[in-house]
Amino acid sequence: MTTFEVALRAYALPLLHAAKYPARQVNGVLLGHVKGEKVIVSTAVPFFHHWAAMTPMLETALQQVLDTVCEKQVEIYASQKDMEIVGWYQANARQDDSSLHEDAVRVANTIRQQTKQAIIFVVDNEQLEQLSEGTILPYTFSENQWRCHKQAFTQESDISLSYNDTFAKVRGLFSTSAYKSIVDFDDHLEDVSSDWLGCSALQI
């Protein structure tokens, strides 16, 4: 049975991305590494806030992440070995929509071609204001479909947090408006000096 250990950055960055663009659909990839039946989800890279379907831009962004991770000489990944794309995250545009969209499934299925134990995070926008423990809904692939883990991030769950005070830390990040520091690939396209890959190493 595959288990997932989610680091603070991997949990916080999708929420910060969603908070920066609250009326937009946002998404990105989850990075980490696989150790046998255990997946370490280390961080996230924000992709889009204008995106609504699989496009050449998405393919370009995916390739840039892959190239950066593989090179290992890029500064932001220098201390993190054997990184790979292990999942996808998405926050939908409507506040009352926390469903897993078909577009997200298609991207995640593409990721599964490289990493069989991939995971999807869907941000529950209605929980985002309260930052409750159910703000992220994780999905894993089993029995030929993506299934939601509604009791995730507990001691009994196969999906746990590596940092015990994750929820408190995330609330602190929101109280200091840390989401303003998030830069995604769309921002980079508008201003090429914006370091969108650097978000994965954001000091939190």
C-alpha positions in Angstrom: 0.0 0.0 0.0 1.4 3.4 -1.0 1.7 6.1 1.7 2.2 9.8 1.2 4.2 12.2 3.4 3.4 15.8 2.6 5.9 18.5 3.6 4.9 22.0 4.7 5.7 23.7 1.4 3.7 21.1 -0.6 0.7 21.8 1.6 1.0 25.6 1.9 1.9 26.6 -1.7 -1.3 25.5 -3.4 -3.3 27.3 -0.7 -1.3 30.5 -1.1 -1.6 30.3 -4.9 -5.4 29.9 -4.6 -5.6 32.9 -2.1 -3.6 35.2 -4.5 -6.2 34.6 -7.3 -9.4 33.8 -5.4 -11.7 34.2 -8.4 -9.5 32.2 -10.8 -8.8 28.5 -11.4 -5.2 27.9 -10.4 -3.0 24.9 -10.7 0.5 23.6 -10.5 2.6 20.5 -10.0 3.7 18.7 -6.8 7.4 17.7 -6.6 9.0 15.1 -4.5 10.4 11.6 -4.7 9.4 8.0 -4.4 11.0 5.6 -1.9 9.5 2.2 -2.6 5.8 2.3 -1.4 6.3 5.8 0.2 5.9 9.1 -1.7 7.5 12.2 -0.2 5.7 15.3 -1.5 8.2 18.0 -0.9 7.0 21.2 -2.6 4.9 22.7 -5.3 5.5 24.8 -8.4 2.6 27.2 -9.4 1.6 27.0 -13.0 -1.4 29.0 -14.1 -4.2 31.3 -13.1 -5.5 31.9 -16.6 -5.5 28.2 -17.6 -8.7 26.2 -18.2 -7.6 23.3 -20.4 -4.6 21.3 -21.6 -2.6 23.7 -23.9 0.8 24.0 -25.5 1.6 26.4 -22.6 0.9 23.7 -20.1 3.2 21.3 -21.9 5.9 24.0 -22.0 5.6 24.6 -18.3 5.7 20.9 -17.5 8.9 20.5 -19.6 10.6 23.4 -17.9 10.0 21.9 -14.5 11.3 18.5 -15.7 14.4 20.1 -17.2 15.1 22.1 -14.0 14.6 19.1 -11.8 16.8 16.8 -13.9 19.7 19.3 -14.3 20.2 19.4 -10.5 22.6 22.3 -10.9 19.8 24.9 -10.7 20.3 26.7 -7.4 16.8 26.2 -6.0 17.0 22.5 -6.4 20.7 22.1 -5.4 20.0 20.7 -2.0 17.1 18.4 -3.1 18.2 15.3 -4.9 16.1 13.0 -7.1 13.2 15.3 -7.4 10.4 14.4 -9.8 6.8 15.4 -10.5 4.6 13.4 -8.2 1.3 15.1 -8.5 -0.9 18.0 -9.6 -2.9 20.5 -7.6 -5.9 22.6 -8.6 -8.3 25.2 -7.1 -11.4 25.8 -9.1 -12.8 29.2 -9.9 -16.1 29.0 -8.1 -16.1 29.0 -4.4 -18.7 26.2 -4.2 -16.8 24.0 -6.6 -14.4 21.5 -5.0 -14.9 18.8 -7.6 -12.1 17.0 -9.5 -12.4 18.4 -13.1 -11.7 16.2 -16.1 -8.9 18.5 -17.2 -7.1 17.9 -13.9 -7.6 14.1 -14.4 -6.1 14.3 -17.8 -3.0 16.1 -16.5 -2.7 13.7 -13.6 -3.0 10.7 -15.9 -0.1 12.1 -17.9 1.9 12.4 -14.7 1.1 8.8 -13.8 2.8 7.7 -17.0 6.1 8.7 -15.2 5.1 8.3 -11.6 2.5 5.6 -10.9 1.9 6.7 -7.3 0.8 10.2 -8.3 -1.5 12.3 -6.2 -3.9 15.2 -6.9 -4.7 18.0 -4.4 -8.0 19.9 -4.9 -8.4 23.0 -2.8 -11.8 23.3 -1.1 -12.5 27.0 -1.6 -15.3 27.1 1.0 -12.8 25.9 3.6 -10.0 28.2 2.5 -11.2 31.2 4.5 -11.2 29.1 7.7 -8.1 27.2 6.7 -9.6 24.1 8.3 -8.0 20.7 8.2 -10.1 19.8 5.2 -8.9 22.6 3.0 -7.0 20.3 0.7 -8.8 17.2 -0.7 -6.2 14.6 -1.9 -7.0 12.1 -4.6 -5.1 8.9 -5.4 -5.5 6.4 -8.2 -7.0 3.0 -7.2 -9.3 0.5 -8.9 -9.0 2.3 -12.2 -10.2 5.7 -10.9 -9.2 8.7 -8.8 -10.6 8.5 -5.3 -10.8 11.2 -2.7 -9.3 10.6 0.8 -11.7 12.5 3.0 -9.9 11.6 6.2 -6.4 12.6 5.1 -3.7 14.3 7.1 -4.6 12.4 10.3 -2.4 9.8 12.1 -4.6 7.0 10.8 -4.5 8.1 7.2 -2.1 6.9 4.4 -1.6 10.6 3.6 0.2 12.4 6.5 2.0 15.7 7.2 5.7 15.7 7.9 5.4 18.8 10.0 3.1 18.5 13.1 2.2 22.2 13.2 1.4 22.6 9.5 -2.1 24.0 10.0 -0.9 26.6 12.5 2.0 27.6 10.2 -0.3 28.0 7.2 -2.6 30.2 9.2 0.4 32.3 10.1 1.4 32.6 6.5 -2.0 33.9 5.6 -2.0 36.4 8.5 1.1 37.9 7.0 -0.3 37.9 3.4 2.5 35.5 2.2 0.3 34.7 -0.8 1.5 38.0 -2.3 4.9 36.4 -2.9 3.5 33.7 -5.1 4.7 33.8 -8.8 3.3 31.4 -11.3 4.1 30.6 -14.9 1.4 33.1 -16.2 3.1 35.8 -14.2 6.4 34.8 -15.7 5.0 35.1 -19.2 3.9 38.6 -18.4 7.3 39.5 -16.9 10.1 37.1 -17.7 12.1 38.4 -14.7 9.6 36.8 -12.4 11.1 33.7 -10.9 8.2 31.2 -11.0 10.3 28.2 -10.4 11.8 29.9 -7.3 8.4 29.6 -5.6 9.1 26.0 -4.8 11.9 27.1 -2.5 9.9 30.0 -0.9 11.1 30.5 2.7 8.2 29.5 4.9 
